[in-house]
Amino acid sequence: MIRLKEQKPSFEQFLNGLLETARERVPACDAATPWLSTGDGAVRAAILDEFKRRVEKQYGTELVVEPDLISLDRPLESIAVQLYHVFSTVHLMERINAKIRSRLH
């Protein structure tokens, strides 16, 4: 079970984390780099898988990656926006659930 941590990252921290992960495979990329230019689908999937692993380990919140994210034609920053929105929603739900569980016990 993933242990929920209270603080979630700011969007800047989240974006920087995605960029750091992407740069391990595509050193010259930045926030404006088109997502589809970071490599083929396998490379993009590997970037997302590694970023998901890191986020979940660091913040204790599941990062839900939608399958169509691999093929979206957007800049990296837009990919980060979409991921951050989903992450923030899940983080909030997990915090609410943790409070409810603590009141029941």
N, C-alpha and C positions, 0 to 999 in steps of 0.2 A: 504494500500500500504506500502511495506517495504521501509524504508528510507535508501538509499545507503550511506555507510560510506566510506571514502577515503582509509583507510588503511586496507589491508587484513592481516591475521595472517601469520607468518612464518610457514614453515612445522612443526617445533618443537612445536610451540604453538598449532597447529592443532592436531598433534599426541597426545600431552599431554591432550588436551581437550577430545579426543576420549577415551584415557586411563582412565581419571577421570570418564567419564560417564560409561564406562564398569565396572570399579572397584566398582561402587555402587551396582552392581549385582553380580560381580565375583571379590571379593577383592584381590585375589592372581594373577590376570593377569598382564602381561607386554607386551611390544612390540612384543616379540617372541612367545607369547601364540597363539596356533592355534585358529583361529576364530571359528571353529566348536566346540571347547571344551568350549566355553563361555556359553553354554546352548543350549537349543533346538531352533528351528526357531522362536518361539514366543519371547524368551528372546533376541535373536539377533535383531529381528525386533524392540523390545522395546528400546534396546540400540541405534539403528540407529535413531529411531523416536525422542528420547530425545536429542541426539546429534544434529540432524537437527534443532530442536526447539531452542537449545542454540546458535548454530552458526548463525542462521537467526536473532535471537534477538540481539546478540552481534555485528555482522558485517553488518547486513542489506542486505545480499546477499542470495538468495535462494540456498539451498544445495539440488541438485537433487540426489536422492538415487535410483540407478537402482535396480529393483526387484531381479535380480539374485545375488546381493551382499550378500543377507542373506545366501546363500548356498555355497559360494566360500570356497574352502579348502586352506586357506592361513593364514599366521600369521597376527595378528592385525595390525602390521606396514604396511603390504601390503594393507590391507583394507583402512588404512589411506591415503596411496599414491594414490590409485584410487579415493577416495573421494576428496582429495585435488586437484587432476588434474581437476576434473569436477568443483569443487568450484572455482578454479582459472580462468577457462574458462568463467564461468557464471559471475564472478566478473568483468572480463575485458569487456565482452559484455555489462554489465550494466553500466560501467563507460563510454564506448563509446556512448551508447544510451543517457546517461544523458548529455554528452557534445553536442550531436546533438540536443537534445530537447532544451537545453539552448540557442543555436544559433538561433533556430526557433522562440523563444519568445522574 
